[in-house]
């Protein structure tokens, strides 16, 4: 068995889990102000992801850790070459975590509003930059014979990459709006449903343009299947959303995101990071992977622990499956907080 290929596929699965789950977290954060219309409304929106957002982030840590262990050269080149955008993403994730924890610590409207803006801003930044990063990986970047990135920050801001950023942005916004419509009732649900209906056709157009560009410029024949699945899923999500079937709309939107990941990783194979300097300098499954022994140990660890993690996360989603509304949010006077003098 080619363990390097196995781990290439497993890393694609981990990124799929991260983008599907963290995607609606980002969408909820970006839409807090739009669907909230008041502190209690924003608290309803935030509480929909409150029990799960930190668990969803673990998928990023696992994907990054798997890349580091299975493909250390890929990890080193990627994280050194994309240092600034990845640093901005990391800072945004840290700010978001702090903001979610601290917004309710002091009973003061101005205090909460400042943290709310930080939550929203820290959701917008990764939603754009993840698309820019993945698009550049597919397109290729300047890499020399030493597996070193030789470009600059502005090499990453090309039209294809910017379209990739727009694609992840609209997909996450749509994903978050559908999730809010699924998880809430009352006023917040009505606003989220209206936003979801508005965003659905935009997501179809933007994501469709990116998928076709990727397929025509960088992909192989079989990845047309991923493009077709993504298109059908996005159209299905729009249809189900208009029908008010938000569970089905959310599932089909998740399928569209998963199909996009298949398109990206399918376009890369057998490379993991193409070089625009010289194709001979590209990082491949063969020259970027760890030893067979390392991959074998990793495989056994994954076989044992991944099902446990998946079972626990599925259980947590089941426990917190109820819809939320303004009626479920207590007044601040019933909470424990620090009074601002």
N, C-alpha and C positions, 0 to 999 in steps of 0.2 A: 504494500500500500504506500502511495506517495503521501507521507505525512505533511509535507510542506503544502500540498494542495488541500489536504484536509483542514489544516489550520487557516489557510486562505479563505476557505468556505466558512469556517467557524467564526473568523473575524468579521466576515460579511454579515453573518447572523447576529453577532453582537452589536454591530453598528445598526442593523435593522431594528433590533430591540430598543436601542438608545433613541434613534430618530423617531420611532413610532411613539414611544412612551414619553420621552422628554419633549417631543414635538407638541403634544397638547399642553404640557406644562408651560412651554414658551408662549403658546397661543393664548392660554388663559391670562398669563402675565401681561401680554400686549393688549388684551381686550378688557382688562379690569375697569378702566375708566369708561369705556364705551358701554359696557353692559351693567356696570355697577350703579351709576347715578346716585351717589351718596355713600357714606361710610358703611352702612349695613349691607348695601348691595355689593360693594367691593369685598367685604368680608365673606359674603356668600360665595363669590367667585373664587376667592383665595382658599376658602375651606374645601372646595371641591378637589383641590390638589394637595391640601394640607397633609393628609396621611400618607401620600405616595410620592411626592416630588423628590425627596431625598433618596428613596429606594430606586426611583427611575434613573437618578444620576449615577448609581452604581454601575449601570451598563456602560457608561463612558469610561469609568475606571477600569472595568474588566476588559473592554475593547483595547484601551491603551496599554494595559498590562500584557495582554495577549500579543499585541504587536511588538512590544519590547522584548518579550521572551522568545516568540517564534520567529520574528523577522527583525533582529536588532539593527541591521543596516538600514532597513526601511524606516524604522522608528527614528534613528539618529539623523538621517537625511531630512525626513519630513519635519521633525520638531526643531531642527536647527534652521532649515530654509524658511519655514513658515512661522518663525519665532514670534514676530510681532502680532499677526492675527490670532495665533493660538494663545498668546499672552493676554490679549484683549478678551478672548473668550473666557479664560481662566479667571481674570479679574471680575468679569461680569457674573460668573457663577458664584464667586465668593460674595460679591455685593448682594446678589439675590438671596443667598442663604442668610446673610446677616439681616437684610431687610425683612424677610419673612418672619424671622424670630423676634425682631425688635419693634416692629410697627405697633404692637399692642401693649408695649411695656409702660407707656406713659399715657395718661388720659388727657390728650391734647390734640385737637384737630390738626393744627399745623404740623405737629410731630408725625402724626399718621400720614398726612399728605406727602411729606418729604420722603418717607419710606415707600409709599405707594409709587411715587415717580421713579424711585430707584428700582423697584421691582419691575416696572414697565420698561425702563431703559435697559436693564440687564437682561430682559427677554428679547428685545429687538436686536441687540448686538450679536449674540450667538446665532439667532435665526438667519441673519444675513451671512455671517462669516463662515458658517459651516458649509453653505452652498458654494461660496467662493473657493474654499479650500478643496472640496471634493472635485469641483469643476477643473481646478488647476492640476490636480493629481491625474485626472483623465486626459487632459490636454497635453500634459507634459511640461516640465520646467527645465531650466538650464542645470545640468548635472555633469561634472567632469569625470575623468577616469578614476578619481579617488572617491567616488560616490559623494561628492560634496556639492551642495547647491551653490551656484555661482551668480545667481540673479539678485535682484533687489526687491524691495517691497512693491514697487510700482509694476514689476513684471507680473504680479498677481492680479492687477486690476485691468484685465483685458475684457473685451466685450463678452466672450463666452463665459468667463468666470462671473462677471456681474449678472448675467442672465441666470447662472446657477444660484447666486445669492438671492435674486428675486424669486426663484422657484421655491427654495426652501422657506423663504419668508411667507409667501402666499399659502403654501401647503400647511405650514404650522399655524398660521392665522385661521385657516379653514378648519384644521384639525381641532384647534382650541375652541372655536365657536361651536362646532358640532358636539364636542365633549361637554361644554357648558349647557347646551340645550338638552343633552342626555341626562346630566346630573343635577339639574335644577328645576324648579317649578315657580310659577308666579311671574312676577315682573322680570326677573333676571332671565328666566327661560325665554320669555317672549322676545326680549332684546337680542339674546344670543341666537335664537332661531332666525330672526330677521337678518342679523349679520351673516350667519351661515349661508342663507339663500343668496345674499349679495356677493359673497366671496367665492362661491362654488364655480360660477362660470369664469371668473378671473383666474382661478387655479387651473381650470381646464386649458385655457389659452396659454398661460405662461408656462406651466409645466409641460404642455404639449410641444411648445416651441423648443424648449430645452431638450426634451427627449428626442425629437426629430433631428435637431442639430447634432446631438451626441451620436445618434445612430448613423447618420450620414457621414460624419467626419471622423469618428473614432472607433466605431463598433464593428462587430462581425455579424454575419447573417442571422445566427440563432438568437441574438438579442432583440431582433424585431418582435419576438414573442413577449419580451418584457415590456416593450413599448406598447404593444397591443393590450396587454393586461392592465398596464397603468391607465391607458386611455379608457378602457371599459370600466375600470374601477372608479375613476374620477367622474365619469358620466353617471355611473350607478349611484355614487355618493350624492351627486346633485339631484338625481331623481328621488332617492329615498328621503333626502332632506326636504325637498318640496312636498313630499307626502307626509312628513312628520314622523317618519320611521328613523329616529336618530341612532338607535342601536345599529341598524343595518348601514346607515350612512357613515357612522364611525368605523365600522368594520371594513367597508369598502375603501374608505379613505386610507386606512392603515394598509390595506393591500396595495394601494397605489404607491405609498411610500416604500413598501417592501420591494415592489417591482422596480422602483427607481434605483434602489441599492443594487439589485440584480443587474440592472443596466450598467451601472457604474463599475462594479467589480467584473462583470462580464467583458466590458470594454477594456479593462486593464489587462486581463489574463493574456499571456503568461507573465506580463510585467506586473510589478507592484507600484512602480513609479517611473514612468517613461522619461527619457532624456531628450530634450530638443536640441542639445548640442551635438550629439551623435547617438544614434540608436544603440550602438555597441556599449555605451555607458549607462544604459537603462538598468534599473534595479529589477531583478526578476525573482521568481520563486526560488530559483536555484542559487543565485549568488547572494541573496539577501537573507536566507533562512538560517536558523540555528542548526546544530548537529542533530542527527537522527535520535541520539540518546535523549537530548533535551526535549525534542518533540514527542518522543514516546512517553516520557514521564508526564509531560503536560497533558497528553491525551488521557492517561489513566486518571489524573486528578480531575479533568473535566468530566469524564464519564461518571465519577463518583459524586462530585459536588454540584454540578450544574442542575441535575434534576431536583436536588434538595432546594436550591435557590429558587428555581422556577415554581416549585410547589408552594414555598413560603410566600412568594410574591403574589401568586394566584389567590392564595388564602386571604392575604391582606386586602386585595381588591374586592373579594367576596364580602368580607366583614364590613367594608365601608361602601357598600353598593347603593345605599339609600340616596334619594334625591334630597337636595337642600333648597330651602326657601328663606325669605326674610323672617318668617316665623320661628325658624330654628336658631336665629342669632340673638343672644341675650343682650340686654342693655349693658353699657359699660359699667354701670353702677353695681352690677352683680358679679363683675370680674375682679380678680386680684391684680392690681397694677399700682404703679407709682403715680401719685398725684403731682402734677406740675404746678409749682407755686409762681 
